[in-house]
Amino acid sequence: MSASNIWAMTQTIAGPKTAGRWTGFQNFMGNLAGIIAPTLTGLAISQTGQFLPSFLLMAAVALGGCLCFVCLVGPVKEIAWEG
């Protein structure tokens, strides 16, 4: 639903000098989540024998992400980074 907007926002906020660094970090975190999520799902299923704990964990992570986006992301404009 928002994948293209996320990349555009990252590049806009980072500015032309650091856009590659920030988008690379964002891509790394997305790939890291792709490793951690199946591992936690497997552990939860092996401990409980049910998918419900995995779904609840996913819902909590998604809600946390939504809250962070709403509460922490300000206006999308380039930030003048020092350095």
N, C-alpha and C positions, 0 to 999 in steps of 0.2 A: 504494500500500500504506500510506502514512503521511501523506498530504496533510492530512487533517483533524487528525491529532495534531500536526503541525508548527504549524498555525495556533493550536491550543489552547495548545501549549507556549509559543509566542511571546507570546501575550497574558497567560499566567500569569506568566512570568518578567518581562515588562516592567512589569506592574502597570497599574492603571487610568489613571494620568497619562500614560504614554508608549506605551501599546499601539498607538495609531494610527501613531505615528512608526516603531516597530519593524516592524509588519506592512507598512507602506508600503515600507520599505527592503527587507524580505524579498521583497515582490512585485516590486520593481525589479530585484533580483538575479536572480530567476527569469526575468523577461522579458529581461534582458541575456544570460542563458545561451541563451535561445531565438534570439538574434541571432548569438551567437558560435559555437555548435555547428554550425549549417549552413554557416557560412563556413569553419570549420576542416575540416569534412568535405569540402566542395568543393575546398579547397586540397589536401588530402591525396590526393583522388582524381585531381585534375589532375596532381599530381606523380608518383604511382605507378601510376595506372590501376587501382587495386584498392581494395576497401572494407576490407581487413584493417587497415591503419594506423588508420582511423577507429574501428573496433570496439575495437582495443587502447587507443586514447586514451580512448574512452568508458569502458572497463573500468577504466583507471587512475584516472580522475576519480571513478567510482562507488566504487572501493575507498578512495580518499582521503577521500571524503565519509563513508563508513562508519566509517573509523578516527577521523576528527575527531569524529563523533557519539559513538562509544564512549569515546574518550579525553578529550574536552573538555567534553561536556555532563554536568553534574552532576545532582543531584536537581532535579526540576521543582517549584520553589517560588518565590514572588514574592521578588524582590531589592529591597531598600530602596536605591534610587538616590538619590544626593545631588543637590540642585539644584532 
